[in-house]
Amino acid sequence: MYILIKDLAQHVGEEVTIKGWLYNKRSSGPISFLELRDGFGFVQGVAVQKGLSAEVWQACEEVTQESSIEVTGEVTKHPKKENVFELQIKDFKILQKAIDYPIAHKEHGPDFLMDNRHLWLRSKRQWAIMRVRDAIIMAINEYLHQQNFIKTDSPVFTPNACEGTTTLFAVPYFDLGEAFLSQSGQLYIEAAIASVGRCYDFGPVFRAEKSKTKRHLTEFWMMDAEAAFVEHEENLKIQEGLVRHIVRYCLEHCKEELTILERNMENLKKADAPFTRYTYDQAIVKLNEMGSDIKYGEDLGNDDEGLLTKDSEVPVFIEKWPKSIKPFYMKRSVENPDLVYNDDLIATEGGGELIGGSQREDDIELLNVRIKAEGLNEADYAWYSDLRKYGSVPHSGFGIGLERAVRWITGVEHIRECILFPRTISRLKP
């Protein structure tokens, strides 16, 4: 009977067959311990020479790391570990023998591993990261549908920028001139809310910034959400609910993966509590008191974000920033028109910014003033202004970077491990 490794617990005492690859091997005289993987889990196969034919024992001896295999054996409970199972091997077939697999079970430099990313993905660590990534995607979809959002899809080719043209990739577009790879689907889902009320998109976006930090990619995945009749306070509530749902979902569904990654799960549990909130003004004062030289009107750097969260068990909202350093579409504060109703959500443990969000400007006259002030081509945004001309309503939205969330939940140091094949300013292959 062919089964998946993840289902071994249901077949204790039975003879089963698994198909996969050899992850690692060690021998102790007439006994071989073969660590097997099938993409769904890992299991130790135990081969005892005296209980096997000469042909099967020879295959167990000859098999090499990452050879593809088919193994039959009896499922047994591990003699010392709870909820861990083994396979007492009875038959062992090598489907394809891997010769000189380049990634050994030892330390390798990051450039070597990135050059061999297509093979590095097979490591237990990368397997765990990819499965956590999938769980975060599931959690986001689940939570947003619970909150009455539906998924829509925004175009990747766009005629204009969402947040400034300096961070766009330009591409020729047939006879229509130049198009740009999307940096956000926000403007398009703002149009969709007049149809469906609440919606989100979830897909790849592109930033042409020449960033070399541990938290930046050139191509990454973003979930942008937008909701009609939602103002600033409710927007923060939805964002907090999403992040806390992601934490709970991963703690419930990814215990094995987080254990492999040696993630401190107690810290994640503590993050599932009401978030801290500072206004931008309060954050600047606090940072100056903590030794930062940041000045009012400047954006927060990585060090500043780290200072604000270093003693916090929960993520931190920073809200109501100066409009001078924020995009044109953010709604001005009623109390102080030099500020906007927006927020950045900073993760704990050096996770950095997870979310950026804001209430959107719903007054067409104020929006057009901001478009002009930014030096943008009004004709390019005429359709966007139309949304305020025909049935404008208060509305808000936010975006969460998937790889940023994966990096925080997994605790990995560099974001390049949080996507299948990372694209950075210095890497386009494999």
Secondary structure, DSSP 8 states (H G I E B T S, - for coil): -B--GGGGGGGTTSEEEEEEEEEEEEEETTEEEEEEE-SS-EEEEEEEGGGS-HHHHHHHHH--TT-EEEEEEEEEE-SSSTT-EEEEEEEEEEEE---S-S--SS---HHHHHHTHHHHTTSHHHHHHHHHHHHHHHHHHHHHHHTT-EE----SEESS-SS-GGG--EEE-GGG-EEEE-S-SHHHHHHHHHHHSEEEEEEEEE------STT--SEEEEEEEEEET--HHHHHHHHHHHHHHHHHHHHHH-HHHHHHTT--HHHHHHHSS--EEEEHHHHHHHHHHTT----TT----HHHHHHHHTT-SS-EEEE--BGGGS-TTB-B-SS-TTBBSEEEEEETTTTEEEEEEEEB---HHHHHHHHHHTT--GGGGHHHHHHHHSS---EEEEEEEHHHHHHHHH--S-GGGGSSS--BTTB---
